[in-house]
Amino acid sequence: MQTVDTLRGPIQRRYGLATLTVTTASTAGAVEIAGLAEADAEELSRLIGRAASDARTAPAGLAAPVGGIGEAAPGGAA
């Protein structure tokens, strides 16, 4: 992962929304999630950044768990 950005255009700002963009070295291009609530976009950006940082510093073959990503939904649904 190269960057995680939270973008807000004028219309998004008006309605409290944001677009989360995750850029990787992949030739497929960036991944965008549009229409997120601003607070959700900021939290997701923080969690993705933390997961990337943990993965870079973990010993080879060991990924550090990050709360909130990959956790089972209430009731056991994933």
Biopython code that builds the backbone (N, CA, C, O; Angstrom):
import numpy as np
from Bio.PDB.StructureBuilder import StructureBuilder

atoms = [
    (1, "MET", "N", (0.848, -1.164, 0.000)),
    (1, "MET", "CA", (0.000, 0.000, 0.000)),
    (1, "MET", "C", (0.899, 1.234, 0.000)),
    (1, "MET", "O", (1.877, 1.309, 0.743)),
    (2, "GLN", "N", (0.550, 2.186, -0.839)),
    (2, "GLN", "CA", (1.347, 3.398, -0.933)),
    (2, "GLN", "C", (0.714, 4.552, -0.161)),
    (2, "GLN", "O", (1.381, 5.198, 0.647)),
    (3, "THR", "N", (-0.557, 4.811, -0.402)),
    (3, "THR", "CA", (-1.218, 5.918, 0.308)),
    (3, "THR", "C", (-2.668, 5.571, 0.627)),
    (3, "THR", "O", (-3.297, 4.748, -0.039)),
    (4, "VAL", "N", (-3.176, 6.228, 1.668)),
    (4, "VAL", "CA", (-4.600, 6.193, 2.007)),
    (4, "VAL", "C", (-5.016, 7.649, 2.145)),
    (4, "VAL", "O", (-4.495, 8.376, 2.990)),
    (5, "ASP", "N", (-5.956, 8.065, 1.310)),
    (5, "ASP", "CA", (-6.392, 9.463, 1.322)),
    (5, "ASP", "C", (-7.890, 9.544, 1.580)),
    (5, "ASP", "O", (-8.657, 8.683, 1.151)),
    (6, "THR", "N", (-8.285, 10.579, 2.280)),
    (6, "THR", "CA", (-9.694, 10.881, 2.479)),
    (6, "THR", "C", (-9.959, 12.193, 1.749)),
    (6, "THR", "O", (-9.398, 13.234, 2.094)),
    (7, "LEU", "N", (-10.817, 12.130, 0.740)),
    (7, "LEU", "CA", (-11.091, 13.294, -0.092)),
    (7, "LEU", "C", (-12.531, 13.758, 0.090)),
    (7, "LEU", "O", (-13.443, 12.949, 0.259)),
    (8, "ARG", "N", (-12.716, 15.072, 0.054)),
    (8, "ARG", "CA", (-14.050, 15.650, 0.177)),
    (8, "ARG", "C", (-14.211, 16.760, -0.854)),
    (8, "ARG", "O", (-13.546, 17.793, -0.779)),
    (9, "GLY", "N", (-15.091, 16.539, -1.806)),
    (9, "GLY", "CA", (-15.418, 17.589, -2.761)),
    (9, "GLY", "C", (-16.462, 18.512, -2.142)),
    (9, "GLY", "O", (-16.950, 18.241, -1.045)),
    (10, "PRO", "N", (-16.808, 19.591, -2.824)),
    (10, "PRO", "CA", (-17.750, 20.553, -2.264)),
    (10, "PRO", "C", (-19.131, 19.950, -1.954)),
    (10, "PRO", "O", (-19.740, 20.282, -0.937)),
    (11, "ILE", "N", (-19.608, 19.085, -2.815)),
    (11, "ILE", "CA", (-20.923, 18.475, -2.565)),
    (11, "ILE", "C", (-20.826, 17.495, -1.402)),
    (11, "ILE", "O", (-21.719, 17.436, -0.557)),
    (12, "GLN", "N", (-19.742, 16.730, -1.361)),
    (12, "GLN", "CA", (-19.562, 15.805, -0.244)),
    (12, "GLN", "C", (-19.483, 16.549, 1.079)),
    (12, "GLN", "O", (-20.083, 16.125, 2.066)),
    (13, "ARG", "N", (-18.743, 17.660, 1.107)),
    (13, "ARG", "CA", (-18.645, 18.448, 2.343)),
    (13, "ARG", "C", (-20.022, 18.920, 2.791)),
    (13, "ARG", "O", (-20.335, 18.898, 3.981)),
    (14, "ARG", "N", (-20.826, 19.339, 1.853)),
    (14, "ARG", "CA", (-22.175, 19.842, 2.175)),
    (14, "ARG", "C", (-23.004, 18.795, 2.910)),
    (14, "ARG", "O", (-23.797, 19.124, 3.792)),
    (15, "TYR", "N", (-22.811, 17.518, 2.533)),
    (15, "TYR", "CA", (-23.612, 16.439, 3.113)),
    (15, "TYR", "C", (-22.844, 15.585, 4.126)),
    (15, "TYR", "O", (-23.334, 14.538, 4.549)),
    (16, "GLY", "N", (-21.656, 16.020, 4.512)),
    (16, "GLY", "CA", (-20.883, 15.297, 5.529)),
    (16, "GLY", "C", (-20.340, 13.965, 5.046)),
    (16, "GLY", "O", (-20.210, 13.022, 5.827)),
    (17, "LEU", "N", (-20.019, 13.884, 3.747)),
    (17, "LEU", "CA", (-19.527, 12.640, 3.163)),
    (17, "LEU", "C", (-18.077, 12.777, 2.724)),
    (17, "LEU", "O", (-17.535, 13.880, 2.656)),
    (18, "ALA", "N", (-17.455, 11.629, 2.426)),
    (18, "ALA", "CA", (-16.070, 11.622, 1.969)),
    (18, "ALA", "C", (-15.835, 10.404, 1.095)),
    (18, "ALA", "O", (-16.615, 9.451, 1.110)),
    (19, "THR", "N", (-14.745, 10.447, 0.329)),
    (19, "THR", "CA", (-14.294, 9.309, -0.476)),
    (19, "THR", "C", (-12.950, 8.861, 0.072)),
    (19, "THR", "O", (-12.040, 9.672, 0.242)),
    (20, "LEU", "N", (-12.828, 7.577, 0.345)),
    (20, "LEU", "CA", (-11.576, 7.000, 0.808)),
    (20, "LEU", "C", (-10.890, 6.384, -0.407)),
    (20, "LEU", "O", (-11.494, 5.582, -1.120)),
    (21, "THR", "N", (-9.633, 6.752, -0.647)),
    (21, "THR", "CA", (-8.871, 6.227, -1.774)),
    (21, "THR", "C", (-7.626, 5.529, -1.237)),
    (21, "THR", "O", (-6.838, 6.122, -0.500)),
    (22, "VAL", "N", (-7.457, 4.257, -1.618)),
    (22, "VAL", "CA", (-6.283, 3.474, -1.229)),
    (22, "VAL", "C", (-5.495, 3.206, -2.503)),
    (22, "VAL", "O", (-5.999, 2.583, -3.438)),
    (23, "THR", "N", (-4.251, 3.684, -2.531)),
    (23, "THR", "CA", (-3.386, 3.515, -3.689)),
    (23, "THR", "C", (-2.316, 2.476, -3.364)),
    (23, "THR", "O", (-1.668, 2.529, -2.319)),
    (24, "THR", "N", (-2.152, 1.534, -4.285)),
    (24, "THR", "CA", (-1.129, 0.502, -4.119)),
    (24, "THR", "C", (-0.227, 0.513, -5.354)),
    (24, "THR", "O", (-0.440, 1.295, -6.281)),
    (25, "ALA", "N", (0.757, -0.340, -5.356)),
    (25, "ALA", "CA", (1.650, -0.450, -6.502)),
    (25, "ALA", "C", (1.027, -1.291, -7.620)),
    (25, "ALA", "O", (1.654, -1.500, -8.659)),
    (26, "SER", "N", (-0.169, -1.762, -7.417)),
    (26, "SER", "CA", (-0.856, -2.598, -8.396)),
    (26, "SER", "C", (-1.134, -1.828, -9.685)),
    (26, "SER", "O", (-1.400, -0.627, -9.656)),
    (27, "THR", "N", (-1.070, -2.524, -10.801)),
    (27, "THR", "CA", (-1.407, -1.902, -12.078)),
    (27, "THR", "C", (-2.911, -1.736, -12.239)),
    (27, "THR", "O", (-3.364, -1.069, -13.169)),
    (28, "ALA", "N", (-3.685, -2.332, -11.347)),
    (28, "ALA", "CA", (-5.143, -2.215, -11.410)),
    (28, "ALA", "C", (-5.615, -0.831, -10.986)),
    (28, "ALA", "O", (-6.770, -0.474, -11.222)),
    (29, "GLY", "N", (-4.746, -0.053, -10.368)),
    (29, "GLY", "CA", (-5.102, 1.298, -9.958)),
    (29, "GLY", "C", (-5.595, 1.358, -8.522)),
    (29, "GLY", "O", (-5.591, 0.365, -7.795)),
    (30, "ALA", "N", (-6.017, 2.552, -8.140)),
    (30, "ALA", "CA", (-6.460, 2.811, -6.770)),
    (30, "ALA", "C", (-7.849, 2.213, -6.531)),
    (30, "ALA", "O", (-8.619, 1.978, -7.462)),
    (31, "VAL", "N", (-8.137, 1.978, -5.257)),
    (31, "VAL", "CA", (-9.458, 1.534, -4.834)),
    (31, "VAL", "C", (-10.125, 2.724, -4.170)),
    (31, "VAL", "O", (-9.537, 3.354, -3.291)),
    (32, "GLU", "N", (-11.347, 3.040, -4.582)),
    (32, "GLU", "CA", (-12.088, 4.159, -3.998)),
    (32, "GLU", "C", (-13.388, 3.665, -3.383)),
    (32, "GLU", "O", (-14.091, 2.834, -3.957)),
    (33, "ILE", "N", (-13.688, 4.194, -2.210)),
    (33, "ILE", "CA", (-14.972, 3.947, -1.567)),
    (33, "ILE", "C", (-15.607, 5.318, -1.379)),
    (33, "ILE", "O", (-15.169, 6.101, -0.537)),
    (34, "ALA", "N", (-16.628, 5.601, -2.156)),
    (34, "ALA", "CA", (-17.277, 6.913, -2.119)),
    (34, "ALA", "C", (-18.531, 6.858, -1.254)),
    (34, "ALA", "O", (-19.116, 5.795, -1.049)),
    (35, "GLY", "N", (-18.931, 8.022, -0.753)),
    (35, "GLY", "CA", (-20.182, 8.144, -0.024)),
    (35, "GLY", "C", (-20.128, 7.709, 1.425)),
    (35, "GLY", "O", (-21.163, 7.424, 2.027)),
    (36, "LEU", "N", (-18.925, 7.655, 1.997)),
    (36, "LEU", "CA", (-18.798, 7.315, 3.411)),
    (36, "LEU", "C", (-19.067, 8.546, 4.270)),
    (36, "LEU", "O", (-18.765, 9.668, 3.865)),
    (37, "ALA", "N", (-19.628, 8.337, 5.441)),
    (37, "ALA", "CA", (-19.731, 9.428, 6.408)),
    (37, "ALA", "C", (-18.308, 9.869, 6.738)),
    (37, "ALA", "O", (-17.403, 9.037, 6.814)),
    (38, "GLU", "N", (-18.103, 11.172, 6.935)),
    (38, "GLU", "CA", (-16.746, 11.697, 7.183)),
    (38, "GLU", "C", (-16.049, 10.967, 8.319)),
    (38, "GLU", "O", (-14.882, 10.595, 8.192)),
    (39, "ALA", "N", (-16.744, 10.759, 9.423)),
    (39, "ALA", "CA", (-16.130, 10.090, 10.579)),
    (39, "ALA", "C", (-15.750, 8.655, 10.237)),
    (39, "ALA", "O", (-14.702, 8.174, 10.667)),
    (40, "ASP", "N", (-16.592, 7.968, 9.467)),
    (40, "ASP", "CA", (-16.286, 6.591, 9.072)),
    (40, "ASP", "C", (-15.078, 6.546, 8.147)),
    (40, "ASP", "O", (-14.230, 5.664, 8.277)),
    (41, "ALA", "N", (-14.992, 7.489, 7.215)),
    (41, "ALA", "CA", (-13.856, 7.543, 6.296)),
    (41, "ALA", "C", (-12.558, 7.786, 7.067)),
    (41, "ALA", "O", (-11.543, 7.151, 6.782)),
    (42, "GLU", "N", (-12.583, 8.682, 8.023)),
    (42, "GLU", "CA", (-11.393, 8.968, 8.821)),
    (42, "GLU", "C", (-10.981, 7.751, 9.647)),
    (42, "GLU", "O", (-9.795, 7.432, 9.732)),
    (43, "GLU", "N", (-11.949, 7.073, 10.253)),
    (43, "GLU", "CA", (-11.650, 5.890, 11.068)),
    (43, "GLU", "C", (-11.110, 4.755, 10.194)),
    (43, "GLU", "O", (-10.145, 4.091, 10.571)),
    (44, "LEU", "N", (-11.716, 4.531, 9.048)),
    (44, "LEU", "CA", (-11.246, 3.484, 8.146)),
    (44, "LEU", "C", (-9.838, 3.807, 7.641)),
    (44, "LEU", "O", (-9.001, 2.912, 7.528)),
    (45, "SER", "N", (-9.580, 5.059, 7.341)),
    (45, "SER", "CA", (-8.252, 5.485, 6.922)),
    (45, "SER", "C", (-7.231, 5.189, 8.020)),
    (45, "SER", "O", (-6.142, 4.686, 7.744)),
    (46, "ARG", "N", (-7.583, 5.498, 9.243)),
    (46, "ARG", "CA", (-6.700, 5.250, 10.387)),
    (46, "ARG", "C", (-6.429, 3.757, 10.550)),
    (46, "ARG", "O", (-5.283, 3.353, 10.748)),
    (47, "LEU", "N", (-7.478, 2.935, 10.468)),
    (47, "LEU", "CA", (-7.312, 1.491, 10.628)),
    (47, "LEU", "C", (-6.465, 0.872, 9.519)),
    (47, "LEU", "O", (-5.626, 0.011, 9.784)),
    (48, "ILE", "N", (-6.682, 1.305, 8.284)),
    (48, "ILE", "CA", (-5.898, 0.777, 7.167)),
    (48, "ILE", "C", (-4.434, 1.189, 7.316)),
    (48, "ILE", "O", (-3.534, 0.377, 7.105)),
    (49, "GLY", "N", (-4.201, 2.439, 7.677)),
    (49, "GLY", "CA", (-2.833, 2.904, 7.895)),
    (49, "GLY", "C", (-2.142, 2.131, 9.003)),
    (49, "GLY", "O", (-0.970, 1.774, 8.886)),
    (50, "ARG", "N", (-2.875, 1.875, 10.079)),
    (50, "ARG", "CA", (-2.310, 1.122, 11.199)),
    (50, "ARG", "C", (-2.001, -0.312, 10.783)),
    (50, "ARG", "O", (-0.956, -0.855, 11.144)),
    (51, "ALA", "N", (-2.910, -0.928, 10.024)),
    (51, "ALA", "CA", (-2.685, -2.300, 9.562)),
    (51, "ALA", "C", (-1.449, -2.368, 8.670)),
    (51, "ALA", "O", (-0.656, -3.304, 8.778)),
    (52, "ALA", "N", (-1.281, -1.391, 7.797)),
    (52, "ALA", "CA", (-0.115, -1.360, 6.917)),
    (52, "ALA", "C", (1.159, -1.187, 7.727)),
    (52, "ALA", "O", (2.165, -1.841, 7.453)),
    (53, "SER", "N", (1.123, -0.319, 8.711)),
    (53, "SER", "CA", (2.292, -0.090, 9.558)),
    (53, "SER", "C", (2.639, -1.350, 10.346)),
    (53, "SER", "O", (3.808, -1.720, 10.450)),
    (54, "ASP", "N", (1.618, -2.007, 10.901)),
    (54, "ASP", "CA", (1.845, -3.242, 11.655)),
    (54, "ASP", "C", (2.419, -4.329, 10.761)),
    (54, "ASP", "O", (3.295, -5.084, 11.184)),
    (55, "ALA", "N", (1.930, -4.414, 9.524)),
    (55, "ALA", "CA", (2.423, -5.439, 8.598)),
    (55, "ALA", "C", (3.881, -5.184, 8.235)),
    (55, "ALA", "O", (4.650, -6.130, 8.064)),
    (56, "ARG", "N", (4.271, -3.906, 8.116)),
    (56, "ARG", "CA", (5.659, -3.583, 7.778)),
    (56, "ARG", "C", (6.608, -3.914, 8.916)),
    (56, "ARG", "O", (7.764, -4.265, 8.676)),
    (57, "THR", "N", (6.134, -3.807, 10.160)),
    (57, "THR", "CA", (7.027, -4.008, 11.300)),
    (57, "THR", "C", (6.942, -5.409, 11.895)),
    (57, "THR", "O", (7.753, -5.753, 12.755)),
    (58, "ALA", "N", (5.983, -6.226, 11.462)),
    (58, "ALA", "CA", (5.845, -7.591, 11.985)),
    (58, "ALA", "C", (6.934, -8.480, 11.389)),
    (58, "ALA", "O", (7.344, -8.285, 10.245)),
    (59, "PRO", "N", (7.400, -9.457, 12.169)),
    (59, "PRO", "CA", (8.364, -10.406, 11.614)),
    (59, "PRO", "C", (7.770, -11.117, 10.394)),
    (59, "PRO", "O", (6.551, -11.261, 10.294)),
    (60, "ALA", "N", (8.605, -11.551, 9.489)),
    (60, "ALA", "CA", (8.145, -12.212, 8.258)),
    (60, "ALA", "C", (7.193, -13.353, 8.596)),
    (60, "ALA", "O", (7.476, -14.184, 9.460)),
    (61, "GLY", "N", (6.070, -13.376, 7.906)),
    (61, "GLY", "CA", (5.098, -14.444, 8.101)),
    (61, "GLY", "C", (4.122, -14.211, 9.232)),
    (61, "GLY", "O", (3.190, -14.996, 9.406)),
    (62, "LEU", "N", (4.304, -13.160, 10.005)),
    (62, "LEU", "CA", (3.408, -12.878, 11.117)),
    (62, "LEU", "C", (2.760, -11.515, 10.924)),
    (62, "LEU", "O", (3.449, -10.494, 10.931)),
    (63, "ALA", "N", (1.479, -11.490, 10.757)),
    (63, "ALA", "CA", (0.757, -10.225, 10.627)),
    (63, "ALA", "C", (0.117, -9.903, 11.965)),
    (63, "ALA", "O", (-0.536, -10.754, 12.569)),
    (64, "ALA", "N", (0.302, -8.688, 12.421)),
    (64, "ALA", "CA", (-0.302, -8.270, 13.684)),
    (64, "ALA", "C", (-1.791, -7.998, 13.471)),
    (64, "ALA", "O", (-2.159, -7.352, 12.490)),
    (65, "PRO", "N", (-2.658, -8.479, 14.372)),
    (65, "PRO", "CA", (-4.090, -8.237, 14.219)),
    (65, "PRO", "C", (-4.436, -6.777, 14.463)),
    (65, "PRO", "O", (-3.788, -6.100, 15.261)),
    (66, "VAL", "N", (-5.454, -6.303, 13.776)),
    (66, "VAL", "CA", (-5.933, -4.934, 13.941)),
    (66, "VAL", "C", (-7.411, -4.997, 14.272)),
    (66, "VAL", "O", (-8.194, -5.539, 13.491)),
    (67, "GLY", "N", (-7.809, -4.455, 15.412)),
    (67, "GLY", "CA", (-9.215, -4.456, 15.784)),
    (67, "GLY", "C", (-10.055, -3.708, 14.778)),
    (67, "GLY", "O", (-9.680, -2.625, 14.329)),
    (68, "GLY", "N", (-11.177, -4.272, 14.425)),
    (68, "GLY", "CA", (-12.107, -3.609, 13.529)),
    (68, "GLY", "C", (-12.038, -4.116, 12.099)),
    (68, "GLY", "O", (-13.039, -4.047, 11.386)),
    (69, "ILE", "N", (-10.913, -4.615, 11.660)),
    (69, "ILE", "CA", (-10.806, -5.129, 10.301)),
    (69, "ILE", "C", (-10.799, -6.646, 10.382)),
    (69, "ILE", "O", (-9.967, -7.236, 11.071)),
    (70, "GLY", "N", (-11.735, -7.275, 9.673)),
    (70, "GLY", "CA", (-11.796, -8.721, 9.643)),
    (70, "GLY", "C", (-12.476, -9.351, 10.837)),
    (70, "GLY", "O", (-12.507, -10.577, 10.949)),
    (71, "GLU", "N", (-13.018, -8.551, 11.729)),
    (71, "GLU", "CA", (-13.735, -9.088, 12.863)),
    (71, "GLU", "C", (-15.117, -9.540, 12.438)),
    (71, "GLU", "O", (-15.706, -8.976, 11.516)),
    (72, "ALA", "N", (-15.627, -10.545, 13.101)),
    (72, "ALA", "CA", (-16.964, -11.050, 12.785)),
    (72, "ALA", "C", (-18.001, -9.997, 13.167)),
    (72, "ALA", "O", (-17.861, -9.290, 14.165)),
    (73, "ALA", "N", (-19.038, -9.917, 12.349)),
    (73, "ALA", "CA", (-20.141, -9.010, 12.640)),
    (73, "ALA", "C", (-20.961, -9.572, 13.783)),
    (73, "ALA", "O", (-20.888, -10.769, 14.063)),
    (74, "PRO", "N", (-21.747, -8.727, 14.454)),
    (74, "PRO", "CA", (-22.612, -9.241, 15.526)),
    (74, "PRO", "C", (-23.470, -10.389, 15.007)),
    (74, "PRO", "O", (-23.989, -10.331, 13.893)),
    (75, "GLY", "N", (-23.614, -11.424, 15.812)),
    (75, "GLY", "CA", (-24.404, -12.570, 15.413)),
    (75, "GLY", "C", (-23.597, -13.606, 14.657)),
    (75, "GLY", "O", (-24.143, -14.621, 14.226)),
    (76, "GLY", "N", (-22.291, -13.362, 14.489)),
    (76, "GLY", "CA", (-21.423, -14.330, 13.851)),
    (76, "GLY", "C", (-21.300, -14.213, 12.350)),
    (76, "GLY", "O", (-20.513, -14.947, 11.753)),
    (77, "ALA", "N", (-22.047, -13.317, 11.707)),
    (77, "ALA", "CA", (-21.935, -13.153, 10.258)),
    (77, "ALA", "C", (-20.669, -12.386, 9.935)),
    (77, "ALA", "O", (-20.322, -11.437, 10.638)),
    (78, "ALA", "N", (-19.980, -12.782, 8.887)),
    (78, "ALA", "CA", (-18.745, -12.086, 8.508)),
    (78, "ALA", "C", (-18.960, -11.205, 7.322)),
    (78, "ALA", "O", (-18.026, -10.544, 6.866)),
]
sb = StructureBuilder()
sb.init_structure("model")
sb.init_model(0)
sb.init_chain("A")
sb.init_seg("    ")
for serial, (resi, resn, name, xyz) in enumerate(atoms, 1):
    if name == "N":
        sb.init_residue(resn, " ", resi, " ")
    sb.init_atom(name, np.array(xyz, "f"), 0.0, 1.0, " ", f" {name:<3s}", serial, name[0])
structure = sb.get_structure()
